Amino acid sequence: MPQYFQRHLFFCTNDRGADAERPSCNQCGSAALREYAKDRVKKLGLAGQGQVRINTSGCLDRCESGPVCVVYPEGTWYTYIDEEDVDEIIASHIINGKPVERLRLHHELHIGKPEK
């Protein structure tokens, strides 16, 4: 049976506030970068049924690696820091089906930001 969306990206936009004990993705600008991804996918003609959907998510519990997003159906997790990283995820993974290894989070705890 065909999927409603070929790929679904969930961007954590959780915000615990400045005084929280743990970090949260929106403190790293995730809401703005999710909006950027959504606009970019639309401009590339990739949005809609049978194609790609960009969604907001609450906490995905990988806060120390944030901001994070996850691509389904593969279940590939990413950390990112700017529009260039989001563009690379879209170009490599979404368009060409190749995960971006330098941004990829594996199942073990990942702390730190991607290197440019």
ZAKOLNU-24512 format. One record per residue: residue number from 1; residue in one letter; x, y, z of N, C-alpha, C, O, CB in turn. Coordinates in nm, 2 decimals. Glycine has a CB too. Layout:
N
+-----+------+--------+--------+--------+--------+--------+--------+--------+--------+--------+--------+--------+--------+--------+--------+--------+
! seq ! type !    nxx !    nyy !    nzz !   caxx !   cayy !   cazz !    cxx !    cyy !    czz !    oxx !    oyy !    ozz !   cbxx !   cbyy !   cbzz !
+-----+------+--------+--------+--------+--------+--------+--------+--------+--------+--------+--------+--------+--------+--------+--------+--------+
! NUM !    a !      X !      Y !      Z !      X !      Y !      Z !      X !      Y !      Z !      X !      Y !      Z !      X !      Y !      Z !
...
+-----+------+--------+--------+--------+--------+--------+--------+--------+--------+--------+--------+--------+--------+--------+--------+--------+
***
This chain:
116
+-----+------+--------+--------+--------+--------+--------+--------+--------+--------+--------+--------+--------+--------+--------+--------+--------+
! seq ! type !    nxx !    nyy !    nzz !   caxx !   cayy !   cazz !    cxx !    cyy !    czz !    oxx !    oyy !    ozz !   cbxx !   cbyy !   cbzz !
+-----+------+--------+--------+--------+--------+--------+--------+--------+--------+--------+--------+--------+--------+--------+--------+--------+
!   1 !    m !   0.08 !  -0.12 !   0.00 !   0.00 !   0.00 !   0.00 !   0.09 !   0.12 !   0.00 !   0.18 !   0.13 !   0.08 !  -0.10 !   0.00 !   0.12 !
!   2 !    p !   0.06 !   0.22 !  -0.09 !   0.14 !   0.34 !  -0.09 !   0.13 !   0.43 !   0.03 !   0.02 !   0.43 !   0.09 !   0.11 !   0.42 !  -0.22 !
!   3 !    q !   0.23 !   0.49 !   0.07 !   0.23 !   0.59 !   0.18 !   0.16 !   0.72 !   0.14 !   0.17 !   0.76 !   0.03 !   0.38 !   0.61 !   0.24 !
!   4 !    y !   0.10 !   0.78 !   0.24 !   0.04 !   0.91 !   0.21 !   0.14 !   1.01 !   0.18 !   0.13 !   1.10 !   0.09 !  -0.05 !   0.96 !   0.33 !
!   5 !    f !   0.25 !   1.01 !   0.26 !   0.37 !   1.09 !   0.23 !   0.49 !   1.00 !   0.21 !   0.51 !   0.90 !   0.28 !   0.40 !   1.19 !   0.35 !
!   6 !    q !   0.57 !   1.03 !   0.11 !   0.69 !   0.95 !   0.08 !   0.79 !   0.97 !   0.20 !   0.85 !   0.87 !   0.25 !   0.76 !   1.00 !  -0.05 !
!   7 !    r !   0.80 !   1.09 !   0.25 !   0.89 !   1.12 !   0.37 !   0.82 !   1.22 !   0.46 !   0.75 !   1.31 !   0.41 !   1.03 !   1.17 !   0.33 !
!   8 !    h !   0.84 !   1.20 !   0.59 !   0.78 !   1.29 !   0.69 !   0.89 !   1.33 !   0.78 !   0.96 !   1.25 !   0.84 !   0.66 !   1.21 !   0.76 !
!   9 !    l !   0.91 !   1.46 !   0.79 !   1.01 !   1.52 !   0.88 !   0.95 !   1.59 !   1.00 !   0.86 !   1.67 !   0.98 !   1.10 !   1.62 !   0.80 !
!  10 !    f !   0.99 !   1.54 !   1.12 !   0.94 !   1.60 !   1.24 !   1.05 !   1.68 !   1.30 !   1.16 !   1.63 !   1.34 !   0.88 !   1.49 !   1.34 !
!  11 !    f !   1.03 !   1.81 !   1.32 !   1.12 !   1.90 !   1.39 !   1.08 !   1.93 !   1.53 !   0.97 !   1.98 !   1.55 !   1.14 !   2.03 !   1.31 !
!  12 !    c !   1.16 !   1.89 !   1.63 !   1.12 !   1.92 !   1.77 !   1.13 !   2.07 !   1.78 !   1.23 !   2.14 !   1.75 !   1.22 !   1.85 !   1.86 !
!  13 !    t !   1.02 !   2.13 !   1.84 !   1.02 !   2.27 !   1.87 !   0.99 !   2.30 !   2.01 !   0.94 !   2.41 !   2.05 !   0.92 !   2.34 !   1.78 !
!  14 !    n !   1.01 !   2.20 !   2.10 !   0.99 !   2.21 !   2.24 !   1.07 !   2.32 !   2.30 !   1.19 !   2.34 !   2.27 !   1.01 !   2.08 !   2.31 !
!  15 !    d !   1.01 !   2.40 !   2.39 !   1.08 !   2.51 !   2.46 !   1.05 !   2.50 !   2.61 !   0.94 !   2.52 !   2.65 !   1.04 !   2.65 !   2.41 !
!  16 !    r !   1.15 !   2.46 !   2.69 !   1.13 !   2.45 !   2.83 !   1.15 !   2.58 !   2.90 !   1.12 !   2.59 !   3.02 !   1.23 !   2.35 !   2.89 !
!  17 !    g !   1.20 !   2.68 !   2.84 !   1.23 !   2.81 !   2.90 !   1.37 !   2.82 !   2.94 !   1.44 !   2.72 !   2.95 !   1.14 !   2.83 !   3.02 !
!  18 !    a !   1.42 !   2.94 !   2.95 !   1.56 !   2.97 !   2.98 !   1.61 !   2.92 !   3.11 !   1.73 !   2.89 !   3.12 !   1.58 !   3.12 !   2.98 !
!  19 !    d !   1.52 !   2.90 !   3.21 !   1.57 !   2.85 !   3.34 !   1.56 !   2.70 !   3.36 !   1.58 !   2.65 !   3.47 !   1.49 !   2.92 !   3.45 !
!  20 !    a !   1.53 !   2.63 !   3.26 !   1.51 !   2.48 !   3.27 !   1.65 !   2.41 !   3.29 !   1.75 !   2.46 !   3.25 !   1.45 !   2.42 !   3.14 !
!  21 !    e !   1.64 !   2.30 !   3.36 !   1.76 !   2.22 !   3.39 !   1.82 !   2.15 !   3.26 !   1.94 !   2.14 !   3.25 !   1.73 !   2.11 !   3.49 !
!  22 !    r !   1.73 !   2.12 !   3.17 !   1.78 !   2.06 !   3.04 !   1.76 !   2.16 !   2.93 !   1.67 !   2.24 !   2.93 !   1.70 !   1.93 !   3.02 !
!  23 !    p !   1.84 !   2.14 !   2.83 !   1.82 !   2.23 !   2.71 !   1.69 !   2.19 !   2.63 !   1.64 !   2.08 !   2.66 !   1.94 !   2.22 !   2.61 !
!  24 !    s !   1.65 !   2.27 !   2.54 !   1.54 !   2.23 !   2.46 !   1.56 !   2.29 !   2.32 !   1.63 !   2.39 !   2.30 !   1.40 !   2.28 !   2.51 !
!  25 !    c !   1.51 !   2.22 !   2.22 !   1.54 !   2.25 !   2.08 !   1.50 !   2.39 !   2.04 !   1.58 !   2.45 !   1.96 !   1.47 !   2.15 !   1.99 !
!  26 !    n !   1.39 !   2.44 !   2.09 !   1.36 !   2.58 !   2.04 !   1.45 !   2.68 !   2.09 !   1.46 !   2.79 !   2.03 !   1.21 !   2.61 !   2.08 !
!  27 !    q !   1.52 !   2.66 !   2.20 !   1.62 !   2.75 !   2.25 !   1.74 !   2.76 !   2.15 !   1.82 !   2.86 !   2.16 !   1.67 !   2.71 !   2.39 !
!  28 !    c !   1.74 !   2.67 !   2.06 !   1.85 !   2.66 !   1.95 !   1.79 !   2.71 !   1.82 !   1.86 !   2.69 !   1.72 !   1.91 !   2.52 !   1.94 !
!  29 !    g !   1.67 !   2.76 !   1.82 !   1.61 !   2.81 !   1.69 !   1.54 !   2.71 !   1.61 !   1.53 !   2.74 !   1.49 !   1.72 !   2.87 !   1.62 !
!  30 !    s !   1.49 !   2.60 !   1.66 !   1.43 !   2.50 !   1.58 !   1.30 !   2.54 !   1.51 !   1.28 !   2.50 !   1.40 !   1.41 !   2.38 !   1.67 !
!  31 !    a !   1.22 !   2.63 !   1.58 !   1.10 !   2.67 !   1.52 !   1.12 !   2.75 !   1.39 !   1.06 !   2.72 !   1.29 !   1.01 !   2.75 !   1.61 !
!  32 !    a !   1.22 !   2.84 !   1.39 !   1.25 !   2.91 !   1.27 !   1.31 !   2.82 !   1.16 !   1.28 !   2.84 !   1.04 !   1.35 !   3.03 !   1.31 !
!  33 !    l !   1.39 !   2.73 !   1.20 !   1.45 !   2.64 !   1.10 !   1.35 !   2.54 !   1.05 !   1.36 !   2.50 !   0.93 !   1.57 !   2.56 !   1.16 !
!  34 !    r !   1.25 !   2.50 !   1.13 !   1.14 !   2.42 !   1.07 !   1.06 !   2.50 !   0.97 !   1.03 !   2.44 !   0.87 !   1.05 !   2.37 !   1.19 !
!  35 !    e !   1.04 !   2.62 !   1.00 !   0.96 !   2.71 !   0.90 !   1.04 !   2.72 !   0.78 !   0.99 !   2.72 !   0.67 !   0.93 !   2.85 !   0.97 !
!  36 !    y !   1.17 !   2.74 !   0.79 !   1.26 !   2.75 !   0.67 !   1.25 !   2.62 !   0.59 !   1.24 !   2.62 !   0.47 !   1.41 !   2.77 !   0.71 !
!  37 !    a !   1.26 !   2.50 !   0.66 !   1.25 !   2.37 !   0.59 !   1.12 !   2.36 !   0.51 !   1.11 !   2.31 !   0.40 !   1.27 !   2.25 !   0.68 !
!  38 !    k !   1.01 !   2.40 !   0.58 !   0.88 !   2.39 !   0.52 !   0.87 !   2.48 !   0.39 !   0.82 !   2.43 !   0.29 !   0.77 !   2.43 !   0.62 !
!  39 !    d !   0.92 !   2.60 !   0.40 !   0.92 !   2.69 !   0.29 !   1.00 !   2.64 !   0.17 !   0.97 !   2.64 !   0.06 !   0.96 !   2.83 !   0.33 !
!  40 !    r !   1.12 !   2.58 !   0.21 !   1.21 !   2.53 !   0.11 !   1.16 !   2.41 !   0.03 !   1.17 !   2.41 !  -0.09 !   1.35 !   2.49 !   0.18 !
!  41 !    v !   1.09 !   2.32 !   0.11 !   1.03 !   2.20 !   0.04 !   0.92 !   2.25 !  -0.05 !   0.90 !   2.19 !  -0.16 !   0.98 !   2.11 !   0.15 !
!  42 !    k !   0.84 !   2.35 !  -0.01 !   0.74 !   2.40 !  -0.10 !   0.79 !   2.46 !  -0.22 !   0.75 !   2.43 !  -0.33 !   0.65 !   2.50 !  -0.02 !
!  43 !    k !   0.90 !   2.54 !  -0.21 !   0.96 !   2.61 !  -0.32 !   1.02 !   2.51 !  -0.42 !   1.02 !   2.54 !  -0.54 !   1.07 !   2.71 !  -0.27 !
!  44 !    l !   1.07 !   2.40 !  -0.37 !   1.12 !   2.29 !  -0.45 !   1.02 !   2.20 !  -0.52 !   1.05 !   2.11 !  -0.60 !   1.22 !   2.21 !  -0.38 !
!  45 !    g !   0.89 !   2.23 !  -0.48 !   0.78 !   2.15 !  -0.54 !   0.77 !   2.01 !  -0.48 !   0.72 !   1.92 !  -0.55 !   0.80 !   2.14 !  -0.69 !
!  46 !    l !   0.82 !   1.99 !  -0.36 !   0.83 !   1.86 !  -0.30 !   0.72 !   1.83 !  -0.19 !   0.70 !   1.72 !  -0.14 !   0.96 !   1.84 !  -0.23 !
!  47 !    a !   0.64 !   1.94 !  -0.16 !   0.54 !   1.93 !  -0.06 !   0.41 !   1.87 !  -0.11 !   0.37 !   1.89 !  -0.22 !   0.51 !   2.07 !   0.00 !
!  48 !    g !   0.34 !   1.80 !  -0.02 !   0.21 !   1.75 !  -0.05 !   0.20 !   1.60 !  -0.05 !   0.29 !   1.52 !  -0.04 !   0.16 !   1.80 !  -0.18 !
!  49 !    q !   0.07 !   1.55 !  -0.08 !   0.04 !   1.41 !  -0.08 !   0.13 !   1.34 !  -0.17 !   0.16 !   1.38 !  -0.29 !  -0.10 !   1.39 !  -0.11 !
!  50 !    g !   0.18 !   1.22 !  -0.13 !   0.27 !   1.14 !  -0.21 !   0.42 !   1.19 !  -0.21 !   0.50 !   1.13 !  -0.28 !   0.22 !   1.14 !  -0.35 !
!  51 !    q !   0.44 !   1.30 !  -0.14 !   0.58 !   1.36 !  -0.15 !   0.63 !   1.38 !   0.00 !   0.65 !   1.28 !   0.07 !   0.58 !   1.50 !  -0.22 !
!  52 !    v !   0.65 !   1.50 !   0.04 !   0.71 !   1.53 !   0.17 !   0.62 !   1.62 !   0.25 !   0.55 !   1.71 !   0.20 !   0.85 !   1.60 !   0.14 !
!  53 !    r !   0.63 !   1.59 !   0.38 !   0.56 !   1.67 !   0.48 !   0.65 !   1.72 !   0.59 !   0.73 !   1.63 !   0.64 !   0.43 !   1.60 !   0.54 !
!  54 !    i !   0.65 !   1.85 !   0.62 !   0.74 !   1.90 !   0.73 !   0.64 !   1.93 !   0.85 !   0.54 !   2.00 !   0.83 !   0.82 !   2.03 !   0.69 !
!  55 !    n !   0.67 !   1.87 !   0.97 !   0.58 !   1.89 !   1.08 !   0.66 !   1.94 !   1.20 !   0.78 !   1.92 !   1.22 !   0.51 !   1.77 !   1.11 !
!  56 !    t !   0.58 !   2.01 !   1.29 !   0.63 !   2.04 !   1.42 !   0.61 !   1.92 !   1.52 !   0.51 !   1.85 !   1.50 !   0.56 !   2.17 !   1.48 !
!  57 !    s !   0.70 !   1.90 !   1.61 !   0.69 !   1.80 !   1.71 !   0.71 !   1.86 !   1.85 !   0.79 !   1.96 !   1.86 !   0.78 !   1.68 !   1.68 !
!  58 !    g !   0.65 !   1.80 !   1.95 !   0.69 !   1.83 !   2.08 !   0.82 !   1.76 !   2.11 !   0.89 !   1.72 !   2.02 !   0.58 !   1.79 !   2.18 !
!  59 !    c !   0.86 !   1.75 !   2.24 !   0.98 !   1.70 !   2.28 !   1.00 !   1.55 !   2.22 !   0.92 !   1.47 !   2.24 !   1.00 !   1.69 !   2.43 !
!  60 !    l !   1.12 !   1.53 !   2.16 !   1.16 !   1.40 !   2.11 !   1.26 !   1.33 !   2.20 !   1.31 !   1.23 !   2.17 !   1.21 !   1.41 !   1.97 !
!  61 !    d !   1.29 !   1.40 !   2.31 !   1.37 !   1.34 !   2.42 !   1.52 !   1.32 !   2.38 !   1.58 !   1.22 !   2.43 !   1.32 !   1.21 !   2.47 !
!  62 !    r !   1.57 !   1.40 !   2.29 !   1.71 !   1.40 !   2.25 !   1.77 !   1.54 !   2.27 !   1.85 !   1.59 !   2.19 !   1.73 !   1.35 !   2.11 !
!  63 !    c !   1.72 !   1.60 !   2.38 !   1.75 !   1.74 !   2.41 !   1.89 !   1.78 !   2.41 !   1.93 !   1.89 !   2.35 !   1.69 !   1.78 !   2.54 !
!  64 !    e !   1.98 !   1.70 !   2.46 !   2.12 !   1.73 !   2.47 !   2.19 !   1.73 !   2.33 !   2.30 !   1.78 !   2.32 !   2.19 !   1.64 !   2.56 !
!  65 !    s !   2.12 !   1.68 !   2.23 !   2.18 !   1.68 !   2.10 !   2.11 !   1.78 !   2.01 !   2.14 !   1.79 !   1.89 !   2.16 !   1.54 !   2.04 !
!  66 !    g !   2.02 !   1.86 !   2.06 !   1.94 !   1.95 !   1.98 !   2.00 !   2.07 !   1.92 !   2.12 !   2.11 !   1.96 !   1.83 !   1.99 !   2.07 !
!  67 !    p !   1.93 !   2.13 !   1.83 !   1.80 !   2.09 !   1.79 !   1.80 !   1.96 !   1.71 !   1.90 !   1.92 !   1.64 !   1.74 !   2.20 !   1.71 !
!  68 !    v !   1.69 !   1.88 !   1.71 !   1.69 !   1.76 !   1.64 !   1.56 !   1.75 !   1.55 !   1.46 !   1.82 !   1.57 !   1.68 !   1.64 !   1.74 !
!  69 !    c !   1.57 !   1.67 !   1.44 !   1.46 !   1.63 !   1.36 !   1.48 !   1.48 !   1.33 !   1.59 !   1.43 !   1.34 !   1.45 !   1.72 !   1.23 !
!  70 !    v !   1.37 !   1.42 !   1.29 !   1.37 !   1.28 !   1.25 !   1.29 !   1.27 !   1.12 !   1.19 !   1.33 !   1.10 !   1.31 !   1.19 !   1.36 !
!  71 !    v !   1.35 !   1.18 !   1.03 !   1.29 !   1.16 !   0.90 !   1.23 !   1.02 !   0.90 !   1.30 !   0.92 !   0.92 !   1.40 !   1.18 !   0.78 !
!  72 !    y !   1.10 !   1.01 !   0.86 !   1.03 !   0.88 !   0.85 !   0.99 !   0.87 !   0.70 !   0.96 !   0.97 !   0.64 !   0.91 !   0.88 !   0.94 !
!  73 !    p !   0.99 !   0.74 !   0.65 !   0.97 !   0.62 !   0.73 !   1.11 !   0.56 !   0.77 !   1.10 !   0.46 !   0.84 !   0.90 !   0.52 !   0.64 !
!  74 !    e !   1.22 !   0.62 !   0.74 !   1.35 !   0.55 !   0.77 !   1.38 !   0.56 !   0.92 !   1.45 !   0.47 !   0.97 !   1.46 !   0.62 !   0.69 !
!  75 !    g !   1.33 !   0.66 !   0.99 !   1.37 !   0.68 !   1.13 !   1.51 !   0.73 !   1.15 !   1.58 !   0.70 !   1.24 !   1.35 !   0.55 !   1.20 !
!  76 !    t !   1.55 !   0.82 !   1.05 !   1.68 !   0.88 !   1.06 !   1.68 !   1.01 !   1.14 !   1.60 !   1.10 !   1.10 !   1.74 !   0.90 !   0.91 !
!  77 !    w !   1.76 !   1.01 !   1.24 !   1.77 !   1.13 !   1.33 !   1.88 !   1.22 !   1.29 !   1.99 !   1.18 !   1.25 !   1.78 !   1.09 !   1.48 !
!  78 !    y !   1.85 !   1.35 !   1.30 !   1.96 !   1.45 !   1.27 !   1.96 !   1.56 !   1.37 !   1.86 !   1.59 !   1.44 !   1.93 !   1.52 !   1.13 !
!  79 !    t !   2.08 !   1.62 !   1.39 !   2.10 !   1.75 !   1.46 !   2.14 !   1.84 !   1.35 !   2.20 !   1.80 !   1.25 !   2.20 !   1.74 !   1.57 !
!  80 !    y !   2.12 !   1.97 !   1.37 !   2.15 !   2.07 !   1.27 !   2.16 !   2.21 !   1.34 !   2.12 !   2.22 !   1.46 !   2.03 !   2.08 !   1.16 !
!  81 !    i !   2.23 !   2.30 !   1.28 !   2.25 !   2.43 !   1.35 !   2.21 !   2.55 !   1.26 !   2.19 !   2.66 !   1.32 !   2.39 !   2.44 !   1.39 !
!  82 !    d !   2.19 !   2.53 !   1.13 !   2.16 !   2.65 !   1.05 !   2.09 !   2.60 !   0.92 !   2.06 !   2.48 !   0.90 !   2.28 !   2.73 !   1.02 !
!  83 !    e !   2.05 !   2.70 !   0.84 !   1.98 !   2.68 !   0.71 !   2.07 !   2.59 !   0.62 !   2.01 !   2.51 !   0.54 !   1.95 !   2.81 !   0.64 !
!  84 !    e !   2.20 !   2.60 !   0.62 !   2.28 !   2.52 !   0.53 !   2.27 !   2.37 !   0.57 !   2.26 !   2.29 !   0.48 !   2.43 !   2.56 !   0.55 !
!  85 !    d !   2.26 !   2.34 !   0.70 !   2.24 !   2.20 !   0.74 !   2.10 !   2.15 !   0.69 !   2.09 !   2.04 !   0.64 !   2.25 !   2.19 !   0.89 !
!  86 !    v !   2.00 !   2.23 !   0.71 !   1.87 !   2.19 !   0.66 !   1.87 !   2.17 !   0.51 !   1.81 !   2.08 !   0.46 !   1.76 !   2.30 !   0.70 !
!  87 !    d !   1.93 !   2.26 !   0.44 !   1.94 !   2.24 !   0.29 !   2.01 !   2.11 !   0.25 !   1.97 !   2.05 !   0.16 !   2.02 !   2.36 !   0.23 !
!  88 !    e !   2.12 !   2.08 !   0.33 !   2.19 !   1.95 !   0.30 !   2.10 !   1.83 !   0.33 !   2.11 !   1.74 !   0.25 !   2.32 !   1.95 !   0.39 !
!  89 !    i !   2.02 !   1.84 !   0.44 !   1.93 !   1.72 !   0.47 !   1.83 !   1.71 !   0.35 !   1.80 !   1.60 !   0.31 !   1.86 !   1.75 !   0.60 !
!  90 !    i !   1.78 !   1.82 !   0.31 !   1.68 !   1.82 !   0.20 !   1.74 !   1.77 !   0.07 !   1.68 !   1.68 !   0.01 !   1.61 !   1.96 !   0.18 !
!  91 !    a !   1.85 !   1.82 !   0.03 !   1.92 !   1.78 !  -0.10 !   1.96 !   1.64 !  -0.09 !   1.94 !   1.57 !  -0.19 !   2.03 !   1.88 !  -0.13 !
!  92 !    s !   2.03 !   1.60 !   0.01 !   2.09 !   1.47 !   0.01 !   1.99 !   1.36 !   0.05 !   1.98 !   1.26 !  -0.02 !   2.20 !   1.47 !   0.11 !
!  93 !    h !   1.92 !   1.37 !   0.16 !   1.83 !   1.27 !   0.21 !   1.69 !   1.27 !   0.14 !   1.65 !   1.17 !   0.09 !   1.81 !   1.28 !   0.36 !
!  94 !    i !   1.63 !   1.39 !   0.14 !   1.49 !   1.39 !   0.09 !   1.49 !   1.38 !  -0.06 !   1.41 !   1.30 !  -0.11 !   1.43 !   1.53 !   0.13 !
!  95 !    i !   1.58 !   1.45 !  -0.13 !   1.58 !   1.44 !  -0.28 !   1.65 !   1.32 !  -0.33 !   1.60 !   1.25 !  -0.42 !   1.64 !   1.57 !  -0.34 !
!  96 !    n !   1.77 !   1.29 !  -0.27 !   1.85 !   1.18 !  -0.33 !   1.85 !   1.05 !  -0.25 !   1.92 !   0.95 !  -0.29 !   1.99 !   1.23 !  -0.34 !
!  97 !    g !   1.79 !   1.05 !  -0.13 !   1.78 !   0.93 !  -0.05 !   1.90 !   0.89 !   0.02 !   1.92 !   0.77 !   0.06 !   1.74 !   0.82 !  -0.14 !
!  98 !    k !   2.00 !   0.98 !   0.03 !   2.13 !   0.95 !   0.10 !   2.13 !   1.03 !   0.23 !   2.14 !   1.15 !   0.23 !   2.25 !   0.99 !   0.01 !
!  99 !    p !   2.13 !   0.96 !   0.34 !   2.15 !   1.03 !   0.47 !   2.27 !   1.11 !   0.48 !   2.38 !   1.08 !   0.42 !   2.14 !   0.93 !   0.59 !
! 100 !    v !   2.27 !   1.22 !   0.56 !   2.38 !   1.31 !   0.58 !   2.45 !   1.26 !   0.70 !   2.41 !   1.29 !   0.81 !   2.33 !   1.46 !   0.59 !
! 101 !    e !   2.56 !   1.19 !   0.68 !   2.63 !   1.12 !   0.79 !   2.68 !   1.22 !   0.90 !   2.68 !   1.19 !   1.02 !   2.74 !   1.04 !   0.74 !
! 102 !    r !   2.73 !   1.34 !   0.85 !   2.79 !   1.43 !   0.95 !   2.69 !   1.49 !   1.04 !   2.73 !   1.54 !   1.15 !   2.87 !   1.54 !   0.87 !
! 103 !    l !   2.56 !   1.49 !   1.00 !   2.46 !   1.55 !   1.09 !   2.37 !   1.44 !   1.16 !   2.29 !   1.47 !   1.24 !   2.36 !   1.63 !   1.00 !
! 104 !    r !   2.40 !   1.32 !   1.12 !   2.32 !   1.20 !   1.17 !   2.34 !   1.17 !   1.32 !   2.45 !   1.17 !   1.37 !   2.34 !   1.08 !   1.09 !
! 105 !    l !   2.23 !   1.15 !   1.39 !   2.24 !   1.10 !   1.53 !   2.21 !   0.95 !   1.53 !   2.11 !   0.91 !   1.47 !   2.14 !   1.18 !   1.62 !
! 106 !    h !   2.29 !   0.88 !   1.59 !   2.27 !   0.74 !   1.60 !   2.20 !   0.71 !   1.73 !   2.17 !   0.80 !   1.81 !   2.40 !   0.66 !   1.59 !
! 107 !    h !   2.17 !   0.58 !   1.76 !   2.09 !   0.55 !   1.88 !   2.16 !   0.58 !   2.01 !   2.09 !   0.60 !   2.11 !   2.05 !   0.41 !   1.87 !
! 108 !    e !   2.29 !   0.58 !   2.01 !   2.36 !   0.61 !   2.13 !   2.35 !   0.76 !   2.16 !   2.32 !   0.84 !   2.06 !   2.51 !   0.57 !   2.13 !
! 109 !    l !   2.37 !   0.80 !   2.28 !   2.36 !   0.95 !   2.31 !   2.47 !   1.02 !   2.23 !   2.58 !   0.98 !   2.23 !   2.38 !   0.97 !   2.46 !
! 110 !    h !   2.43 !   1.13 !   2.17 !   2.52 !   1.22 !   2.09 !   2.51 !   1.35 !   2.16 !   2.41 !   1.42 !   2.17 !   2.48 !   1.22 !   1.94 !
! 111 !    i !   2.63 !   1.40 !   2.20 !   2.64 !   1.53 !   2.26 !   2.73 !   1.62 !   2.17 !   2.84 !   1.57 !   2.13 !   2.68 !   1.53 !   2.40 !
! 112 !    g !   2.69 !   1.73 !   2.14 !   2.77 !   1.82 !   2.06 !   2.70 !   1.86 !   1.93 !   2.60 !   1.81 !   1.90 !   2.90 !   1.76 !   2.03 !
! 113 !    k !   2.76 !   1.95 !   1.86 !   2.70 !   2.01 !   1.74 !   2.78 !   1.96 !   1.62 !   2.90 !   1.92 !   1.64 !   2.70 !   2.16 !   1.74 !
! 114 !    p !   2.72 !   1.96 !   1.50 !   2.79 !   1.91 !   1.38 !   2.91 !   2.01 !   1.35 !   2.90 !   2.13 !   1.38 !   2.70 !   1.90 !   1.27 !
! 115 !    e !   3.01 !   1.96 !   1.29 !   3.12 !   2.04 !   1.25 !   3.10 !   2.08 !   1.11 !   3.05 !   2.00 !   1.03 !   3.26 !   1.96 !   1.27 !
! 116 !    k !   3.14 !   2.20 !   1.08 !   3.13 !   2.25 !   0.94 !   3.25 !   2.22 !   0.86 !   3.26 !   2.26 !   0.75 !   3.10 !   2.40 !   0.94 !
+-----+------+--------+--------+--------+--------+--------+--------+--------+--------+--------+--------+--------+--------+--------+--------+--------+
***
